[in-house]
């Protein structure tokens, strides 16, 4: 509960004035550091909220320093007991309380862009959700389903089923700040494909959730 209350305060950010398209239904964006951003139907896809949060000087660019600062700030939120390490209990709280959607699957109905898609995870049909960093099984009773993307991947700029677990470089069940920042640097480099030293909103890739939602809105 302490993690959730701190996280709620951290997530408050100003909405940008304009965005290229709106969402037909509720939308989720998971930042490169794993922070979730949610908006209701009729709002711009929440990548714009994250971008505004990180772009502290408001110049329309996110440089490496801003990107790292945002990652470190979220690490401090996840490290609920402030011991400098994200432990298995804090990782489990992240999965089950902060972003429970990653335990489900993003489902694209027949026809692809015909609707926003559905997050299945609370509860799963066809089986129970599985353990720490576990991804739910694909329901066998949905003939209209044409694709399923597991975990956080449909909501991220860099698809990764579990962005927090991916920072456990030592694979020991604990994530240090050094590991978290190493992964942040790697993700910045992957997004800065042209080596400009900064990111722009227009230059970011679109998530599967964003492309599906924007297509549904236009239809």
Secondary structure, DSSP 8 states (H G I E B T S, - for coil): -HHHHHHHHHH-----S--S-B-SS-EEEE-TTS-EEEE-TTSB-THHHHHHHH-TT-SS-EEHHHHHHHHHHHHHHH-TT-SSEE-HHHHHHIIIII-GGGGSEEEEETTSTTS--EEE-SS-TTS---STT------TT-TTEEEEEETTGGG-SS--S-TTGGG-TT-SS-EEHHHHHHHHHHHHHHH-TT--SEE-TTTS---HHHHHHHHHHH-
